[in-house]
Amino acid sequence: MLKPNPEFILELIHTVNTSPYPAHMSMTLAEIELDRAVIRLETGRCHLQPYGMVHGGVLATLIDTATFWSVFMRIPEDSGLVNIDLKLNYLKPVESGVLIAEGFAIRSGKTISYAESKVWDANRDLVAHGTSTLMTLPEKGLRINFPKFLDE
C-alpha cells in the first residue's frame, strides 16, 4: 500500500495555500490523503451575489478544487492534472460562514480519473454536490522537494 510522505503533504499544502487563486478566494487545502481532500473556505462579502447569498461559482470552485486534490495523490510525481468536466447541483442557499468541501476519488486511471465532492455549511447541512472528470498531464508536475511516498 502507498504511504504518503508527511513532508510532501506539508509542503504541498503550503504551496497550494500560498498560491494566488486559493488566497484570492480565502480557500485552503485543509487535508489531503490518498483518494480524499478537504477544502475550507471562510465566506466573506466578496463571495456574495446581489441577493446576499454565496455565489454559485464559489460552490463550483469548491467542488472543482476538492475533486482535483482528491485525485492528485494517485497521479505520477512528474504529472499535473486538470478538470475536464464538472457537474454539480446546488442544494441549499448559503449566506455566510465556513464552507467545507470534501472530495473523494472514485476512479483513478492513468489518464482519466473521476471524483465527487460534497459541500457543507457551518451547521453541517449539505449545500452542494458535484462530480468531476480529470485528465492527467504528463511532465506538468509541481516542484515539491520531497517524494510523494515513503518507501515501505
ChimeraX attribute file (.defattr): number of C-alpha atoms within 10 A of each C-alpha:
attribute: neighborCount
match mode: 1-to-1
recipient: residues
	/A:1	4
	/A:2	12
	/A:3	12
	/A:4	17
	/A:5	15
	/A:6	15
	/A:7	15
	/A:8	17
	/A:9	20
	/A:10	14
	/A:11	15
	/A:12	20
	/A:13	15
	/A:14	13
	/A:15	14
	/A:16	15
	/A:17	17
	/A:18	13
	/A:19	11
	/A:20	9
	/A:21	11
	/A:22	17
	/A:23	12
	/A:24	10
	/A:25	17
	/A:26	15
	/A:27	23
	/A:28	22
	/A:29	21
	/A:30	15
	/A:31	17
	/A:32	23
	/A:33	19
	/A:34	16
	/A:35	19
	/A:36	23
	/A:37	25
	/A:38	24
	/A:39	23
	/A:40	20
	/A:41	21
	/A:42	15
	/A:43	19
	/A:44	14
	/A:45	11
	/A:46	11
	/A:47	19
	/A:48	18
	/A:49	13
	/A:50	7
	/A:51	8
	/A:52	13
	/A:53	14
	/A:54	21
	/A:55	17
	/A:56	18
	/A:57	12
	/A:58	17
	/A:59	27
	/A:60	20
	/A:61	16
	/A:62	30
	/A:63	29
	/A:64	27
	/A:65	24
	/A:66	33
	/A:67	35
	/A:68	28
	/A:69	26
	/A:70	27
	/A:71	31
	/A:72	25
	/A:73	22
	/A:74	20
	/A:75	21
	/A:76	16
	/A:77	18
	/A:78	13
	/A:79	14
	/A:80	16
	/A:81	22
	/A:82	15
	/A:83	17
	/A:84	11
	/A:85	12
	/A:86	17
	/A:87	13
	/A:88	18
	/A:89	14
	/A:90	14
	/A:91	12
	/A:92	11
	/A:93	15
	/A:94	21
	/A:95	16
	/A:96	17
	/A:97	14
	/A:98	16
	/A:99	24
	/A:100	26
	/A:101	28
	/A:102	25
	/A:103	31
	/A:104	23
	/A:105	25
	/A:106	17
	/A:107	14
	/A:108	21
	/A:109	14
	/A:110	12
	/A:111	12
	/A:112	16
	/A:113	24
	/A:114	21
	/A:115	26
	/A:116	26
	/A:117	26
	/A:118	23
	/A:119	26
	/A:120	20
	/A:121	20
	/A:122	13
	/A:123	9
	/A:124	11
	/A:125	13
	/A:126	18
	/A:127	19
	/A:128	22
	/A:129	22
	/A:130	22
	/A:131	23
	/A:132	26
	/A:133	21
	/A:134	24
	/A:135	22
	/A:136	23
	/A:137	17
	/A:138	15
	/A:139	11
	/A:140	12
	/A:141	15
	/A:142	13
	/A:143	11
	/A:144	16
	/A:145	10
	/A:146	15
	/A:147	14
	/A:148	21
	/A:149	16
	/A:150	13
	/A:151	9
	/A:152	6
